[in-house]
Amino acid sequence: MTKPQSRLPDPAQFFPELTDVAAAMHKAILNDTIPRTTIHLVQLRAGQIVGSTYHVIRQSDLLRKSGASEEVVTAVATWQDAPYFTDPERVALELVEAVLTPPPSGERVPDSLYTRATTHYDDKALWTLILAISQICFFIPVALIARPIPGMPLGKNYNR
């Protein structure tokens, strides 16, 4: 097996302010409004949808560390018929899929999905969920283009 190699060096050497941006985003979404497991479920599903090994490995690890069982981690890809998810988690997973998967026609996030989300999340919690989706979307191009090394800790995931 070939040793993984990043395509690009760590962007922090060119843009040190990215560390502050990432820290601020992290702080904003970890405000205890929604469970960390929900955040990691959403971000894992985003990584799966876009085909990012880096994000799938990272978010799977974070999901386990937040207390999720191995069955839950494994079932994220097939959450629609898996018995492991709460109604709020299902709505969160449906939202991230709606944002990242273009429908054949119509809105990505129809009023009916938004209404279901508001039955489980108040305004701050819904904004937290939106920011969790935004955070992973911010880092998806990084993972797909620069290819940081999966499974390596932040700051050590680039070897160029």
C-alpha positions as CSV (number, residue, x, y, z in Angstrom):
1,M,0.0,0.0,0.0
2,T,1.3,3.4,-0.9
3,K,1.8,6.0,1.9
4,P,-1.0,8.6,1.6
5,Q,0.2,12.0,0.2
6,S,-1.6,15.3,0.3
7,R,-1.8,17.1,-3.0
8,L,-1.1,20.5,-1.4
9,P,0.6,21.7,1.8
10,D,-1.3,22.8,4.8
11,P,-3.2,26.0,3.8
12,A,-2.5,27.5,7.3
13,Q,1.0,28.4,6.2
14,F,-0.4,30.6,3.5
15,F,-3.5,31.8,5.3
16,P,-2.9,31.7,9.1
17,E,-6.3,33.4,9.6
18,L,-8.0,30.2,8.6
19,T,-7.1,28.8,12.0
20,D,-9.2,31.6,13.6
21,V,-12.0,31.1,11.1
22,A,-12.1,27.3,11.8
23,A,-12.0,27.9,15.5
24,A,-14.8,30.4,15.4
25,M,-17.0,28.1,13.3
26,H,-16.2,25.2,15.7
27,K,-17.2,27.3,18.7
28,A,-20.4,28.5,17.1
29,I,-21.7,25.1,16.4
30,L,-20.6,23.5,19.7
31,N,-22.9,25.8,21.7
32,D,-24.9,22.9,23.3
33,T,-28.1,23.8,21.4
34,I,-28.1,20.6,19.6
35,P,-26.2,17.4,20.5
36,R,-22.7,16.9,19.2
37,T,-23.8,13.5,17.9
38,T,-26.3,15.3,15.6
39,I,-23.6,17.7,14.3
40,H,-21.3,14.7,13.5
41,L,-24.1,12.7,12.0
42,V,-24.8,15.6,9.6
43,Q,-21.2,16.2,8.8
44,L,-20.5,12.5,8.3
45,R,-23.5,12.3,5.9
46,A,-22.1,15.3,4.0
47,G,-18.8,13.6,3.6
48,Q,-20.5,10.5,2.3
49,I,-22.6,12.4,-0.2
50,V,-19.6,14.2,-1.7
51,G,-17.3,11.2,-1.6
52,S,-14.7,12.6,0.8
53,T,-12.8,9.8,2.5
54,Y,-11.1,12.4,4.6
55,H,-14.4,13.7,6.0
56,V,-15.9,10.2,6.4
57,I,-13.0,9.0,8.5
58,R,-12.8,12.2,10.5
59,Q,-16.5,12.5,11.2
60,S,-16.9,8.8,11.9
61,D,-14.1,9.1,14.6
62,L,-15.7,12.3,16.1
63,L,-19.1,10.6,16.1
64,R,-17.7,7.6,18.0
65,K,-16.0,10.0,20.4
66,S,-19.3,11.7,21.0
67,G,-20.8,8.4,22.2
68,A,-22.4,7.0,19.1
69,S,-22.4,3.2,18.8
70,E,-20.7,1.4,15.9
71,E,-24.2,0.6,14.5
72,V,-25.1,4.2,14.4
73,V,-21.9,5.2,12.6
74,T,-22.3,2.4,10.1
75,A,-25.9,3.1,9.5
76,V,-25.6,6.8,8.6
77,A,-25.3,6.0,4.9
78,T,-28.7,4.2,5.0
79,W,-30.3,6.3,7.7
80,Q,-33.7,6.4,6.0
81,D,-34.6,2.8,7.0
82,A,-32.2,2.3,9.9
83,P,-33.8,2.1,13.4
84,Y,-31.1,4.0,15.2
85,F,-32.0,7.6,14.6
86,T,-34.3,10.0,16.5
87,D,-36.8,12.2,14.6
88,P,-34.7,15.3,15.1
89,E,-31.6,13.4,13.8
90,R,-33.6,12.2,10.8
91,V,-34.7,15.8,10.0
92,A,-31.1,17.0,10.3
93,L,-29.9,14.2,8.0
94,E,-32.7,15.0,5.5
95,L,-31.7,18.7,5.6
96,V,-28.0,18.0,4.8
97,E,-29.1,15.7,1.9
98,A,-31.5,18.4,0.6
99,V,-28.7,21.0,0.6
100,L,-26.1,18.7,-1.1
101,T,-28.2,16.7,-3.4
102,P,-30.0,18.5,-6.2
103,P,-33.6,17.3,-6.7
104,P,-34.8,16.5,-10.2
105,S,-37.2,19.4,-9.9
106,G,-38.4,21.8,-7.2
107,E,-36.7,23.4,-4.2
108,R,-33.8,21.7,-2.4
109,V,-35.3,22.6,0.9
110,P,-39.1,22.7,0.5
111,D,-41.4,24.4,3.0
112,S,-42.6,20.9,4.2
113,L,-39.0,20.0,5.3
114,Y,-38.4,23.4,6.8
115,T,-41.6,23.0,8.8
116,R,-40.7,19.5,10.0
117,A,-37.3,20.9,11.1
118,T,-39.0,23.7,13.1
119,T,-41.0,21.1,15.1
120,H,-37.7,19.7,16.4
121,Y,-35.4,22.8,16.5
122,D,-36.0,26.3,17.8
123,D,-34.5,29.3,16.0
124,K,-31.0,29.0,17.6
125,A,-30.9,25.2,17.2
126,L,-31.9,25.5,13.6
127,W,-29.2,28.1,13.0
128,T,-26.7,25.9,14.8
129,L,-27.7,23.0,12.4
130,I,-27.4,25.3,9.4
131,L,-23.9,26.4,10.6
132,A,-22.9,22.8,11.1
133,I,-23.8,22.1,7.5
134,S,-22.1,25.3,6.4
135,Q,-18.9,24.3,8.3
136,I,-18.6,21.0,6.5
137,C,-19.4,22.6,3.2
138,F,-16.6,25.1,3.8
139,F,-14.1,22.3,4.2
140,I,-15.4,20.0,1.4
141,P,-13.4,21.6,-1.4
142,V,-10.3,21.5,0.8
143,A,-10.7,17.8,1.3
144,L,-11.6,17.0,-2.3
145,I,-8.9,19.2,-4.0
146,A,-6.0,19.3,-1.5
147,R,-6.6,15.8,-0.2
148,P,-5.4,16.0,3.4
149,I,-4.4,12.6,4.8
150,P,-7.4,10.8,6.2
151,G,-7.1,9.7,9.9
152,M,-4.3,12.1,10.7
153,P,-4.8,14.8,13.4
154,L,-5.3,18.4,12.3
155,G,-2.0,20.1,11.7
156,K,-0.4,16.8,10.7
157,N,-2.7,15.9,7.9
158,Y,-0.6,17.4,5.1
159,N,2.8,16.1,4.1
160,R,3.7,18.4,1.3
